[in-house]
Amino acid sequence: MRDMFLIALFAFLGAAAAGLVGAVALRLLRHRSVAVSLTVVAAVAVTAMLAGTLAVAQAMFLSRHDLTVVTTVVAMAAVVSLATALLLGRWVVARSRELALAARSFGDGGSFAAPDGESTAELAALSRELAATSERLAASRERERALETSRRELVAWISHDLRTPLAGLRAMSEALEDGVVQDPERYFRLIRTEVDRLNSMVGDLFELSRIHAGALALTPTRMSVYDLVGEALAGADPLAREQGVRLVGDGVEAVPVEVDGKEMTRVLANLLVNAIRRTPADGTVAVAAERREEWVVLSVTDGCGGIPEEDLPRVFDTGWRGTPARTPPAGAGLGLAIVRGIVEAHAGHAGVRNVTGGCRFEVTLPAAAPAPSS
């Protein structure tokens, strides 16, 4: 028993000495290639075995022949181990370089394509992560391009829309100033109308800028959808009468929601004004609200005749008007973009689909939690 203890002790001391030297070597070579590190690890393993064997041989006074045999066996194992470590290291380094080149391609604005051939589990996992990151970057770049295009179009459209009423205001003011107007009161009414339209456009721009900047402050309160829709219908009734359009709000359930009343009233007002202006005289605009599981769905159905299928995905984009015209009543194309921004700020979503004779805009909001029982 004592002999086995001594053998284990001498073997441990010899191997520990080799391991300490290997640890120092690894620290000094930590910035070198992984092939070098693998070679050092293999050399440490063989040297530790050799050092332990030599220490035991010296302590046990083995014959010179036996010591030569043991040393030769260990040396052959060292050669094989070092060769294997070098091959493995070179293979890992080659795969790492291929992966680095592939990663550089999508870092320069391209897409990532994983290198062909097999690789270690860690490199394969890294390739999958890089591929997923490449897809997210591509989607982000696409959204950025679409947003920039939308902004440029919006600036162009707004510039045109502002120029038209401003030119009219200037012409009417010059006519009044020169005293060539036979009916000044009529010109005053026209000036007020144009000023109101400019004020509305500037208000929409300000609201949209707050939405895009994430600065839309909401004050949610618990209210009934019935009251919310009733207020919006009352506000849109004068325009509906002027356009000869019937407003119908019979299909509204009295379900509770927690929303900012002012902002959500603006959402419904924008949808109703949009629907009324695109519904022909003697047409109908219907408002409905119902609960679907954990959601409340408000809908506005018009009689516009439908929207082309290729335009449906763009309806809520900034500047979309649904008509090539750049004159009233097409508007500045901000109303539906504001609708989407406000609804998404309430953790909901807005959508549109064609129905018989027109289209239906739907606003989906989270239903309010049940009121606590007293």
ABEGO torsion letter per residue (X at the ends): XAAAAAAAAAAAAAAAAAAAAAAAAAAAAAABBAAAAAAAAAAAAAAAAAAAAAAAAAAAGBBAAAAAAAAAAAAAAAAAAAAAAAAAAAAAAAAAAAAAAAAAAAAAGBBBBBBBEBBBAAAAAAAAAAAAAAAAAAAAAAAAAAAAAAAAAAAAAAAAAAAAAAAAAAAAAAAAAAGABABAAAAAAAAAAAAAAAAAAAAAAAAAAAAAAGABBBBBBBBBAAAAAAAAAAAAAAAAAAAGBBBBAAABBBBBBBBBAAAAAAAAAAAAAAAAAABBBGBBBBBBBBBBEABBBBBBBBAAGEBBAAAAAAAABBGBAGBABABOAAEAGAAAAAAAAAAAAAGBBBBBBBBBGBBBBBBBBBBBBBBBBX
